[in-house]
Amino acid sequence: MKKEVKKEKISKKELEKSSRHHSIKEGIYSAAKNAFGNSFISPFAIAINTSSSMVAMLASIAGLLGPLSQIFGSKLIEKYPRKKIIMRTVLLESLMWIPLIIIAILFYLDIVKKVLPFFLLLSYAIYIIIANTLTPAWFSWIGDVVDKKYRGRWFSKRSLLTGSVSVILALLSSFFLDYTKKQNMIIFGFIILFSLAFISRLLSWKSFKNQYEPKMKVKKEHHFSFMQFLLNSPKNNFGKFTLFRAFFSFTIGISSPLVAVYLLRTLEFNYLTYITIALSGTFFSLLVMELWGKFTDKFGNYRTLQIACIFIPMVPILWIVSTSPIYLILVPSLVSGIFWAGFTLASGNFIYDNVRKEKRGAAISYHNMLIGIGTFLGAGLGAFLIKFIKTDVIEPMIIIFIIGGIARMIAVFFFIPALKETRKTRKLNGNRGIKEFVKQETVPTIQEEIHQVISIKDYLTEK
């Protein structure tokens, strides 16, 4: 009898290992979808003559509707298997690229041109709703197959591989878009890219079919309402973290959605320069992703958040110091890429450390709901400011970026000291400890990253 139990446990471990492998493979296809599609929504909106304020509203609507749909998604976990939810929503998500392709065709044929920006807003809103419905199920599912001792390293490995694919494909896509623009065929360029996004998401759907889903039953006692969560937020660590993320997202939303407008309209960069600057942050994050993973596993997520939040508020102000593409790549993109990598990784792991697995679906949906409200209000404020700030003394975009940077500093100052680490970690002895860690881990980490990037082909071809 004992031997049978042991065999069952080994079998489960193998299934979880296989699921992690397929998750990385699916993530690569998803990254391709983002590189071909999501990365070029704002440029596409600008190409079909969408106003700057409406471009900002694209981000604000995404920030609000996405989390709302996640609450719906968390309710689905109580009724249906997580895998079933994901399979259906990913298929629907892939089909939503078809309306965007139709919008591009209508623009080329000069049919109802004036209302196409509104159609884009509506189609993108529906796409965001569908794409985010699966988030609670995926977050809960992947948390069950990744060992908590190595979460930082595994998620950093996955992010490294998916990020590498995203950077490479987005750069190739920008080359392609610039070529089609020179040939006066830019709309055809978007049609082809969105078609590739559609195909990539279908491949993600196929990859999900091969993943193992551990059984999980959500009981009534595990359920809690959004209002209960909101009232208890100031009383517990995860709630305080959620309030911080909500306000921080509000401050980020003020300026971040306008970066594309700033680079393409204000500075008049071409698509290649724009996407090179936009993706350089991702590239820099890839270089340190594995390092951040090891750092969070050793010293904790709270310490990582502390360090990242010293530098992230500086980013909006760094954007306006110089208009040189080299400067924009090597300063704001560098700072943003390195410290957002740590912030994002630590934020996800912070949730796993502070919420029981039965409550993760609802917790992540409520968490993202408040973040979405913050993003919506912040982007709405940014859209309002860009429309109504009128001055010849200074570029309005510069004023908005300064406001965004100061607001981030205020959020960090008030909220970060209230958080704490909940799991046992090593003590970090100030700057000396950081220097010793970097000295010990940098070279082997870079070697691991190079090996992992080279092994992308293995993830795509291995069965």
N, C-alpha and C positions, 0 to 999 in steps of 0.2 A: 504493500500500500504506500509506503514512504517513497519507494522508487518511482511509482506512478506520479506522485505529487511533484517530485523533483523534476521528472521529465516534463510535466506540464509547465512548470516554472521556466525551464530552459526554453521550451517552445515559445512561451510568451515573450521572453527576452529577445529571441530571434525575430519574432514578428515585429516587436517594437523597433529593433535595429533596421529591419527592412522598411518599416514605415518612415523612419527618419531619413533613410536613403531616398525614398520616393518623394519625401517632402522637399528635399534639396533639389531634386530633379524638377518637381512641380514649380518650385520657386524660381528656377532658371527660366522656365517657360513664361511664368508670370512677369518676370523682369523684362523679358522680350516684349511682352504686351505693353508694359509701361514705357519701354524705350520707343516703340513704334507709335504708340497712341497717347497715353497720359502726358508724356513729356511735351507733346506738341498741341495740346488743347488750347493753351493761351495764344501761341503763334497762329493757330488756325483761326481763332476768334478774331485776332487782329487782321488776318488776311481777308476775312469776309466783311471787313469794315465795322467791327464791333467797337463801341465807344470804350474809352479807358475805364470809366466807372463800371460799365457792364462786365469788362474783363475782371475787375476786382470782385464783382458780385458772383462770378463763377466760383471763386474760391470760398466766398462766404456761404453760398448755397450748399456747396459740397460739405463745408464744415458743420452745417446745421442738419441737413437731411441725412447725411451718413450716420451720425450717432442715433438719430431718431429711428432709422431702420435697424440699427443694432439692438435697440430695445425690443423691437418686434422679433429679431433673430434670437434673442435670449429666451423669449417665450416659446419659440419653436423647439428649443432644446428640451423643454419639459414634456413635449408630445412626440417628437420624432428623433430617430438616431442622428447623430451629428453628421455622419457621412452622407446620409440621404439629403440633408439640408444643403450641404456643400455641393453635392453633385448637381442638384437642380438649379441652384443659384448661379453657379459658375457657367452652366450652359446658357442660362438667360442673359448673364452678363456678356458673354461672347456675342450673342445676337444683337446686343445694343450698339455694337459698332456699325451695324448696317444703316440705321437712321443718320449717323454722322456722315457716312459715305454719300447718302442721298442728298444731304444738305450741301455737300461739296459739289455734287453734280448739278443741283439746281442753281447754285451760284454761277457755275461755268456757263450754264444755258441762259443766264440772265432772267430767271423766273423767280418772282416774289423776293427779290434781293433785299428789300427793306426789312422784311420780317424774319429773314433767316437767322439773324443774331438771337431773336427770341426763341426760334425753333431749336437753336443750338443750346440755349440755356435750359429749355424744357427737356431735351433729349439727354443732356449731360446730367441733369437732376435725376432723371429716372435711372440712368446708368449708375450713379452714385448710390441710390437707394438699393438697387439690386446687389451691387458689388459689396456693400457694407453689411447686408443681411447675414452673410456667412461668417463675419468676423468673430462673434461670440463662440460659435461652434468650432471654428478653426483654433481659436485661442485656447479653448478648453481641451480640445482633442490633442493638440501638439504638446500641451503641458503634461499630459498623461504618458507620453512616450519618451520624454526627455528627462534624464536623471537630474535632480535638483543640484547635485554637487558639480555638475559640468554644464549647467544651463548657459552660463556666460560664454564659454568656449564654443558650445555647439551653435548657439544663435549667431555668434560672431563669424563662425565658419560659414554658416548658411548665408549671412549677409554679405560676406566677402565674395562668394561665388556668384550670387544673384546680382550684386552691385557691379562686379566686373563685366558681366554680360550686359547689364543696363548701360554702362558707360560706353563700351565698345559699339553696341548697336545704335545707341543714340547719336554717337559721333558719325557713324556711317550714314545714318538717316539725315543728319544735318548737311553732310556733303551732298547727299542726294537731293535734298530740298533746295540747296543753293544752285545746283545744276539745273533743276527744273525751273527755278525762278529766272535764271539767265535765258532760258529757252521760252520764257513767257508761258510756262506750263505748271506754275506753282500749285494750282488746284489739283491737277493730276498727281502731283507729288503727294499731297495729303490723302487722296483717294487710295493710292497704293500703300502708304504707311498704315492707314486705318484698316485696310484689308489684311495686312500682315498682323496687326494687333488682334483682329478677329480670329485668324488661324492659330496664333500663339495661345490664346485663351482656350481654344478647343483642345489643344495639346495638354494644357493644364488639367482640363476636365478628364482627359484620358488617363493622366498620371494619378489623379485622385482615386480612380477605380482600383488601383493596385495597392492602396494604403490600408493598413490594418487599423481598426478602430477598437480600442479597449471598451468594454461595457461600462456604462455609467448610468445610474438611476438617480434622477433628481427627485427628492421627496418634498412634500409640502412644507416641512419645517425648514428646508433650505431656501425657500422663497422669501423674498423681502421686496417691498415696493420701493419705487423711486423716492417717494416722500420719506419713508423710513431711512433710506440711505442718506438722503439730504440732511435730515435732522440729526443723525448720528455722526455725520462727517467731522464736525469739530472735535469729537470725543475720541477718535481712534486714528491710528497712524495712516492707514490707507485713505481714510476720509480726508485727512489734512493734506495728503499728497494729491488727492483728486482736486481739492480746492485750489492748490497751488498750480496744478496743470491747467485748470480752467482759466484762471486769471493770466497765467503765463501765455496761454494760447490767444487770449484776447490781445495781449501786447504784441505778440508775434504777427497776428492778423492785420495789425495796423499798416505795416510796411511790406511784409513778405510777398503778398499777392501782386504788388506793384513793381517788383524787381524786373519781371518780363517786360512791362511797359517802359520802365526806365531804360533798359538795355536796347530795346527794339525801336522805341519812338523817340525818347529824349536823346539818347546817345547815337541812335541810327546805326546800330551794328547790323551786319548781315547775319543770316541764320547760323552759319558756321561759327562765327565769333560768339554769338549768343549762347549756343549750345555748349561750346567749349568752356565758357565762363560758368554756365549753369552746372555742367557736369564735373568741373574741376574739383568742386567741393566733395562730390561723391567719390572721385578718384582719391583725394587725400584721406577721406574716411576709410577707404579700403586698406590703405597703408597701415592704419592704426587699429583696425577693427579687432584683429586677433589679440593685439596688445590690451585693448580695453576689456576683452572677454576674460583674459587671465587676471587683469586687475580687479574686475568686479568679483570674480570667484575668490580671490585672496583677501581683498580689503573691503568688499561690500559695495552695494549699490548706492547707499547714501553718500559715501565718500566720493564715489564717481560723480554723482549729481552735484555735490559741492564744488568740485573742481571745474566741471563743465559750465556751471552757472556763473563762474567768475568771468568767463570769456564770451559766452553767447550774447549777452546784452550789448557788447561792443560792435557786433556785426553790422547792424543797420547804419551806424555812423561811419564805419570803415568803407561802406559802399560809396560814400559821397566825397571822400578825401581826394580821389584822383579819378580821371576818366580813362586812363591808360588800360587797355586790355590786360597787359602784363601785370600791372598792379592789381587789378581786380581778380586775377587768377591767384597771385601769390600772397595776397594779404586777406581780403574779406573771405574769399572762397577757401583759403587754407585754414583760417581760424574757424570758420563755420564747419568745414568738413571734419576737422579733427575733433572738435568738442561736441558737435551734434551727434557724432558717432557714439561717443561715450554716453551722452544724455539719453539717446533713444534706446540703447542697449540696457542701461540701468533702469530706465522707466518701465520697460516690459518685465524685467526680472523682479523689480520692486513689487509688482502686482502679484506675481507668483508666490513671493515670499510672505505676503501679507493677507492673502485670501485663500480659504479652503477650496479644494478643487470642485466640490459640489456647488459652490457659490460663484465660481469664476465667470460663468456665462453672464449672469445678471450683473455682477460687479463690473466687468469690463464694458458692458453696454451702458451702464449708468455713468461710469468713469468717462467714457468717450462722449456720452451725451453732454456732460458739462463742458468737456473740452470743445465739442462742436458749437455749443452756445457761445463760448468765449471766442472761437474762431469767427463765427458768424458776426458777432457784434464788433469785433476788431476789424474785420474786412469791411464791414458796413461803414464803420467810422473812417477807414482809409478811403473808401469810395466817396464818402461825403466830403472829406477834406480835399481830395484831388479835384472835385467838381467845384467847390466853393472858395478855395483859397486863391485869391487873385492878387498878385504882387509882381512888380517889375524889378524889385530890388534883389530878390532871391528866387530861385526856381522852387515852385511849390512842392515838388517831389523831395527836395532836400529837407524842407521843413518837416514833412511827414516822416522821413527816415530818422530825423533827430528826435521827434516825439516818440517814435517806436522804440528807439534805443533807451531813452530815459524811462519809459514805462516798464521795459524789461528789468531794468535795474531795481525799480521800486518793488516789483513782484518778487524778485530774488531776495531782497533785503528783508521783506516781511514774512515770507513763507518758509524758506529753506531752514532757518534755525529751529523751526517747530517740528521738523521731521526727525526720525531716528532709525537706526539699523536694527532689524529684528532677528537676524541670525548671527551666529558666532563667526567672527572674521579676525584676521590678523590686524594688529595695531600698526598704523602708518605713522612713522616718526617724522612728520613734516617734510620739508624739501629734501632732506637727506634720504628718507625712505623712498621717495619718488625716484630720486636719482639712482639709487641702488637697484630698484625694480627695473627701471628702463635699461640700465647697464646690463643686467642679468638676462632680460627677456627680449631685447630688441632684435639682436642678430638671429637667434633661433626662430623667433616669431616671423620675421621677414622671409626666412628660408621656407617655413611652413606655408606662408601665404603664396609664395611663388609656386610651390608644389601643388597647392590646392587650385590655383587659377589654371595651371597647366592641365590639371585633371578634370576640367569641365567636360571634355569630350567623353571621359569615362562615365560621368554621371548621366549623360544623355544617351549613351549606347548600351550601358550595362543593364542586363535584365534580371 
